[in-house]
Amino acid sequence: MAKIAMKFGGTSVADLDRIRHVAELVAGEVKAGNQVAVVVSAMAGETNKMVGWIKELDPLFPAVEYDTVVAAGEQVTAGLLAIALNAIGVKARSWLGWQIPMRTSAMHGSARIEGVDPTEMNKSLEDGYVAVVAGFQGIAPGDRVATLGRGGSDTSAVAVAAALKADRCDIYTDVDGVYTTDPRIVAKARRMEKISFEEMLEMASLGAKVLQTRSVEIAMQHRVPTRVLSTFDPKAGGTLLCDEEDIVEKKPVTGIAYSRDEAKITLLRIPDHPGIAAAIFGPLADAGINVDMIVQNVSEDGRKTDLTFTCGRSELAKALDVLEKAGEAIGYRELTSDANMAKISIIGIGMRAHPGVAQTMFTTLSDKGINIQVISTSEIKVSVLIAEEYVELAVRALHAAYELDKV
């Protein structure tokens, strides 16, 4: 007998027919003799509808009440799936975040999971019940409902799998796995059978929408074997997230990710002395603005320099407001910005052993007439900032250059 965690996203439970289909998939695991915990998202579109109601009542809504409202979507789905399972003879009960309990931080709207107590759920599994868990939610200090941010049901599922010491966590979605890049841009994009936790973490954080970043972090930390597969074609095989050692052939580049949600800010002629970076990025951090790529020019005279960084496009106006208010303390001559930027990233654990990977990227983009404005690197990725209008051209060119369409 194996212990399996399953997760179904919003499109997988979009209506009653799809919920019945999910119940049949769960029943299949039960009939195979497995103990099963299922984590569900809200039905497709429900969370957006509730967020719309909230904003219509009060654009400056209290976050704690926001969580109370939007957590209801997953509660409805959990109850409906439990009903559907019982209707076909599979014993099931629903679990809300506070009933498990799943303890979270107090950051309402984007809480982090601090602990999951699997004791009562394990007892229920041993009694032959399927545990149907409402994803995306937990219980914060003060016994208030807290939500985990968009995509949080992925995080809930992997956290439940880790707490239960599940043999596997299956993430069912509307795609049949993780691809070398977005198939909507590159028709020859290839589904990968395996991808390392590290590569998937980079891809998720750099724009790939298949999995929520924190879910991959938890899977990697607790070494939870995790599969991504299609609810509508589960026999397709999917993609397995695993340890690097479980991948025999490590290609230099595994995949290409992109993000259109990028904006660039440049501060011209700022003082070149210790503490200036803190004067710039301290107020931005205090305002909750996440800064990504950073480049500072070499100061010719040792007195003045230029600094460029990127942030999310949706945070550009807020970031500019923060910097203008801190302008006197920073001492810049001019502040410029560009909201029409995109980030392209190549990712692969094989980069560690293959020289020249970055050179191929730069040469390929140059041959296509694409100017690189900012570069950032890690051990297994290289990211560049380019004009948004060149995203599709860049992705297609790089996918071909690294021969990612070949097995």
C-alpha positions as MATLAB code, in Angstrom:
seq = 'MAKIAMKFGGTSVADLDRIRHVAELVAGEVKAGNQVAVVVSAMAGETNKMVGWIKELDPLFPAVEYDTVVAAGEQVTAGLLAIALNAIGVKARSWLGWQIPMRTSAMHGSARIEGVDPTEMNKSLEDGYVAVVAGFQGIAPGDRVATLGRGGSDTSAVAVAAALKADRCDIYTDVDGVYTTDPRIVAKARRMEKISFEEMLEMASLGAKVLQTRSVEIAMQHRVPTRVLSTFDPKAGGTLLCDEEDIVEKKPVTGIAYSRDEAKITLLRIPDHPGIAAAIFGPLADAGINVDMIVQNVSEDGRKTDLTFTCGRSELAKALDVLEKAGEAIGYRELTSDANMAKISIIGIGMRAHPGVAQTMFTTLSDKGINIQVISTSEIKVSVLIAEEYVELAVRALHAAYELDKV';
ca = [
       0.000    0.000    0.000;
       1.315    3.387   -1.012;
       0.344    6.787    0.303;
      -0.465    9.199   -2.535;
      -1.198   12.919   -2.526;
      -3.145   14.252   -5.517;
      -3.850   17.867   -6.430;
      -6.413   19.179   -8.899;
      -6.405   22.759  -10.161;
      -9.302   25.034  -11.042;
      -9.780   23.855  -14.621;
      -9.824   20.238  -13.412;
     -12.797   20.958  -11.109;
     -14.460   23.678  -13.200;
     -17.924   22.115  -13.144;
     -19.798   19.095  -11.765;
     -18.912   16.843  -14.704;
     -15.219   17.534  -14.184;
     -15.571   16.965  -10.451;
     -17.144   13.570  -11.232;
     -14.192   12.823  -13.540;
     -11.751   13.738  -10.764;
     -13.661   11.437   -8.393;
     -13.124    8.564  -10.841;
      -9.372    9.273  -10.988;
      -9.213    9.277   -7.186;
     -11.265    6.088   -7.030;
      -8.722    4.448   -9.332;
      -5.937    5.056   -6.801;
      -8.136    3.762   -3.977;
      -8.960    0.590   -5.926;
      -5.222    0.072   -6.447;
      -4.976   -0.214   -2.651;
      -3.476    3.209   -1.937;
      -4.237    5.670    0.830;
      -5.147    8.958   -0.836;
      -5.181   12.614    0.173;
      -6.564   15.010   -2.435;
      -5.952   18.773   -2.460;
      -8.287   20.909   -4.564;
      -8.384   24.457   -5.885;
     -11.479   26.597   -6.296;
     -13.559   26.001   -9.419;
     -12.135   27.952  -12.369;
     -13.104   31.622  -12.221;
     -14.545   31.547   -8.697;
     -11.617   33.235   -6.950;
     -11.512   36.048   -9.528;
     -15.252   36.580   -9.060;
     -14.867   36.882   -5.289;
     -11.890   39.230   -5.608;
     -14.053   41.412   -7.867;
     -16.762   41.572   -5.220;
     -14.222   42.564   -2.579;
     -12.692   45.360   -4.673;
     -16.114   46.698   -5.600;
     -16.990   47.070   -1.917;
     -13.637   48.506   -0.859;
     -10.478   48.867   -3.008;
      -8.498   49.219    0.247;
      -9.934   46.055    1.780;
      -8.526   44.565    5.022;
      -6.371   41.558    4.073;
      -7.736   39.379    6.884;
     -11.292   39.689    5.542;
     -10.066   39.177    1.980;
      -8.773   35.776    3.124;
     -12.091   34.921    4.757;
     -13.881   35.490    1.461;
     -11.522   33.921   -1.093;
     -10.852   30.796    1.004;
     -14.502   29.867    0.466;
     -13.844   28.757   -3.117;
     -11.686   25.814   -2.082;
     -14.088   24.940    0.731;
     -16.917   24.518   -1.798;
     -14.804   22.330   -4.097;
     -13.592   20.124   -1.243;
     -17.144   19.483   -0.098;
     -18.390   18.773   -3.618;
     -15.588   16.308   -4.366;
     -16.176   14.504   -1.056;
     -19.867   14.215   -1.987;
     -18.981   12.930   -5.476;
     -16.638   10.300   -4.022;
     -19.200    9.056   -1.500;
     -21.771    8.871   -4.320;
     -19.620    6.286   -6.158;
     -18.921    4.238   -3.039;
     -15.585    5.751   -1.979;
     -15.484    6.872    1.655;
     -14.300   10.467    1.852;
     -14.392   13.507    4.111;
     -13.383   17.108    3.522;
     -10.707   18.954    5.501;
     -10.333   22.714    5.739;
      -7.000   24.296    6.586;
      -7.921   24.948   10.221;
      -9.184   21.373   10.693;
      -5.898   19.685    9.775;
      -4.479   22.083   11.145;
      -2.145   23.754    8.648;
      -0.406   26.547   10.550;
       0.707   29.625    8.624;
       2.346   32.983    9.162;
       0.203   36.071    9.724;
       0.889   37.574    6.280;
      -2.705   37.474    5.037;
      -3.031   37.049    1.290;
       0.467   35.562    0.937;
       0.989   33.520    4.098;
       3.734   30.914    4.371;
       3.148   27.442    5.765;
       4.873   26.974    9.123;
       3.682   23.483   10.013;
       1.215   20.742    9.135;
      -0.032   18.319   11.804;
      -0.982   15.087    9.982;
      -2.131   13.158   13.078;
      -5.908   13.282   12.595;
      -5.693   13.009    8.837;
      -3.527    9.887    9.135;
      -6.105    8.309   11.427;
      -8.795    9.019    8.836;
      -6.680    7.529    6.046;
      -6.055    4.404    8.101;
      -9.826    4.062    8.577;
     -10.170    3.901    4.794;
     -11.285    7.472    4.072;
      -9.990    9.669    1.284;
      -8.957   13.038    2.712;
     -10.201   15.870    0.499;
      -8.260   18.989    1.495;
      -9.191   22.575    0.647;
      -5.996   24.010   -0.806;
      -4.675   27.577   -0.693;
      -5.539   28.077    2.987;
      -4.383   27.576    6.536;
      -4.846   28.973   10.013;
      -2.857   32.029   11.114;
      -2.055   33.271   14.627;
      -5.259   34.501   16.241;
      -7.166   31.585   14.672;
      -7.942   33.525   11.497;
      -8.084   31.976    8.038;
      -5.031   32.833    5.930;
      -4.448   32.201    2.231;
      -1.166   31.331    0.538;
      -1.310   33.546   -2.546;
      -2.217   32.647   -6.108;
      -1.140   29.108   -6.990;
      -1.126   28.291   -3.280;
      -2.974   24.994   -3.731;
       0.194   23.546   -5.298;
       2.029   24.534   -2.135;
      -0.723   23.031    0.043;
      -0.500   19.734   -1.851;
       3.257   19.326   -1.519;
       3.142   20.384    2.143;
       0.427   17.774    2.840;
       2.458   15.141    0.968;
       5.558   15.983    3.006;
       3.653   15.897    6.315;
       2.025   12.554    5.480;
       5.363   11.191    4.207;
       3.579   10.327    0.982;
       5.309    8.151   -1.580;
       4.404   10.597   -4.335;
       2.593   13.859   -5.005;
       0.700   14.058   -8.301;
      -0.185   17.566   -9.515;
      -3.014   17.298  -12.039;
      -3.513   20.295  -14.294;
      -4.608   21.208  -17.823;
      -1.196   20.446  -19.370;
       0.455   17.045  -19.628;
       3.784   17.951  -18.069;
       6.677   20.389  -18.090;
       7.878   21.452  -21.542;
      11.240   22.733  -22.753;
       9.473   26.045  -23.321;
       5.975   27.407  -23.945;
       4.376   25.231  -26.681;
       2.221   28.204  -27.678;
       5.389   29.934  -28.897;
       7.449   26.952  -30.070;
       5.422   24.200  -31.718;
       8.349   21.779  -31.363;
       8.625   22.275  -27.590;
       9.122   18.857  -26.010;
       7.607   17.411  -22.847;
      10.335   16.293  -20.428;
      10.029   12.947  -18.663;
      12.174   14.181  -15.757;
      13.400   17.510  -14.461;
      15.491   18.197  -11.362;
      14.027   20.076   -8.418;
      16.633   22.806   -8.939;
      15.767   23.290  -12.605;
      12.036   23.351  -11.906;
      12.555   25.903   -9.140;
      14.395   28.180  -11.553;
      11.777   27.695  -14.280;
       8.904   28.406  -11.882;
      10.556   31.528  -10.504;
      11.502   32.785  -13.971;
       8.077   32.703  -15.557;
       6.986   29.106  -16.183;
       3.389   28.843  -14.935;
       3.196   25.057  -14.456;
       3.937   25.041  -10.709;
       3.953   27.625   -7.940;
       7.507   28.427   -6.827;
       7.000   27.640   -3.130;
       5.552   24.226   -3.940;
       8.809   23.335   -5.694;
      10.816   24.674   -2.735;
       8.944   22.368   -0.345;
       9.244   19.384   -2.697;
      13.000   19.953   -2.955;
      13.464   20.522    0.778;
      11.572   17.372    1.763;
      12.565   15.351   -1.321;
       8.943   14.627   -2.246;
       8.789   12.900   -5.668;
       6.331   15.085   -7.564;
       4.657   14.475  -10.914;
       2.940   17.005  -13.164;
       0.298   15.404  -15.393;
      -2.931   16.140  -17.201;
      -6.328   15.590  -15.627;
      -7.745   15.055  -19.094;
      -5.020   12.685  -20.369;
      -3.455   11.074  -17.273;
      -1.941    8.239  -19.302;
       0.314   10.689  -21.159;
       2.966   10.128  -18.499;
       3.606   13.647  -17.273;
       6.891   14.979  -15.904;
       8.618   13.786  -12.727;
      10.428   16.246  -10.462;
      13.351   14.400   -8.914;
      16.900   14.657   -7.588;
      19.646   15.632   -9.996;
      21.266   12.219   -9.472;
      18.189   10.516  -10.953;
      18.755   12.145  -14.349;
      21.260   10.169  -16.410;
      21.985   12.584  -19.264;
      22.336   16.200  -18.193;
      21.989   18.502  -21.207;
      23.630   21.930  -20.975;
      20.211   23.608  -21.254;
      16.996   21.917  -20.147;
      14.456   24.635  -20.825;
      13.757   28.256  -21.666;
      11.504   30.423  -19.510;
      10.283   33.935  -20.107;
       8.420   36.656  -18.264;
       6.675   39.618  -19.842;
       5.935   41.164  -16.439;
       9.144   43.191  -16.281;
       9.910   46.877  -15.892;
      13.291   48.612  -15.863;
      14.268   51.574  -13.690;
      17.504   53.526  -14.066;
      18.935   56.109  -11.672;
      21.455   58.384  -13.409;
      24.428   60.056  -11.775;
      24.007   58.790   -8.249;
      26.791   59.290   -5.653;
      29.308   56.430   -5.783;
      29.957   55.828   -2.095;
      29.191   53.175    0.564;
      25.548   53.071    1.608;
      24.012   54.291   -1.632;
      22.601   50.842   -2.499;
      20.955   50.672    0.917;
      19.468   54.136    0.396;
      17.890   52.925   -2.856;
      16.790   49.382   -2.070;
      15.914   49.864    1.606;
      12.813   52.015    0.925;
      11.794   49.665   -1.907;
      11.984   46.663    0.423;
      10.020   48.527    3.093;
       7.299   49.109    0.476;
       7.171   45.396   -0.323;
       8.602   45.802   -3.832;
      10.596   42.833   -5.090;
      13.708   43.822   -7.031;
      15.173   41.322   -9.461;
      18.062   42.066  -11.835;
      20.563   44.777  -10.818;
      23.483   46.296  -12.743;
      25.715   49.221  -11.716;
      28.048   50.918  -14.147;
      31.688   51.450  -13.308;
      32.294   54.959  -12.005;
      34.815   56.813  -14.162;
      35.631   59.534  -11.674;
      34.872   57.661   -8.434;
      32.153   60.164   -7.649;
      29.055   59.497   -9.802;
      27.625   56.332  -11.387;
      24.417   54.899  -12.902;
      22.352   52.009  -11.544;
      19.664   49.950  -13.286;
      17.329   47.348  -11.799;
      14.114   45.543  -12.667;
      10.854   44.935  -10.834;
       7.416   43.602  -11.703;
       5.546   45.752  -14.216;
       2.579   46.010  -11.867;
       4.877   47.505   -9.210;
       6.525   50.099  -11.449;
       4.329   53.070  -10.453;
       4.732   52.246   -6.774;
       8.514   51.870   -7.129;
       8.851   55.202   -8.923;
       6.789   56.905   -6.222;
       9.031   55.431   -3.496;
      12.214   56.539   -5.284;
      10.902   60.049   -5.922;
      10.070   60.458   -2.248;
      13.566   59.234   -1.336;
      15.175   61.337   -4.064;
      16.857   63.802   -1.741;
      18.437   61.038    0.351;
      19.610   59.166   -2.764;
      20.839   62.205   -4.684;
      20.241   61.024   -8.262;
      20.219   63.496  -11.159;
      17.556   61.722  -13.243;
      15.125   58.801  -12.882;
      14.023   56.913  -16.017;
      11.881   53.825  -16.552;
      10.638   51.442  -19.239;
       7.624   49.183  -18.712;
       7.956   47.332  -22.020;
      10.602   44.816  -20.987;
      10.828   41.031  -20.826;
      13.182   38.528  -19.238;
      14.403   35.447  -21.119;
      16.175   32.689  -19.187;
      18.011   29.521  -20.133;
      18.074   26.859  -17.402;
      20.012   23.621  -17.027;
      21.995   21.685  -14.426;
      24.329   20.666  -17.259;
      25.693   24.225  -17.413;
      28.033   23.360  -14.570;
      30.012   21.016  -16.827;
      29.580   22.676  -20.237;
      31.541   25.867  -21.027;
      30.266   28.240  -23.683;
      26.571   27.997  -22.847;
      26.196   31.735  -22.215;
      28.204   32.566  -25.339;
      25.715   30.605  -27.463;
      22.872   32.619  -25.927;
      24.526   35.977  -26.561;
      25.568   35.072  -30.124;
      22.089   33.765  -30.977;
      20.374   36.930  -29.767;
      22.936   39.121  -31.523;
      22.368   37.292  -34.812;
      18.659   38.109  -34.498;
      19.359   41.781  -33.817;
      18.127   41.593  -30.214;
      19.844   43.941  -27.783;
      20.599   42.681  -24.249;
      20.096   45.362  -21.621;
      20.780   43.512  -18.342;
      22.322   40.109  -17.566;
      22.091   37.995  -14.401;
      23.401   34.494  -13.783;
      23.402   31.648  -11.302;
      25.072   28.245  -11.377;
      22.305   26.758  -13.514;
      20.718   29.705  -15.346;
      21.431   32.800  -17.403;
      18.788   35.544  -17.663;
      18.768   38.556  -19.958;
      16.513   41.584  -20.150;
      15.302   42.528  -23.634;
      12.570   44.634  -25.223;
       9.222   42.857  -24.900;
       8.546   42.961  -28.642;
      11.330   40.398  -29.191;
      10.115   37.737  -26.711;
       8.781   35.196  -29.198;
      11.665   35.637  -31.623;
      14.175   35.169  -28.789;
      12.480   32.071  -27.373;
      12.241   30.377  -30.780;
      15.842   31.206  -31.678;
      17.252   29.941  -28.378;
      15.127   26.774  -28.438;
      16.619   25.958  -31.854;
      20.166   26.976  -30.872;
      20.238   24.550  -27.934;
      18.462   21.820  -29.978;
      15.775   21.381  -27.341;
      13.357   19.855  -29.834;
      15.614   16.788  -30.096;
      15.312   13.843  -27.699;
];
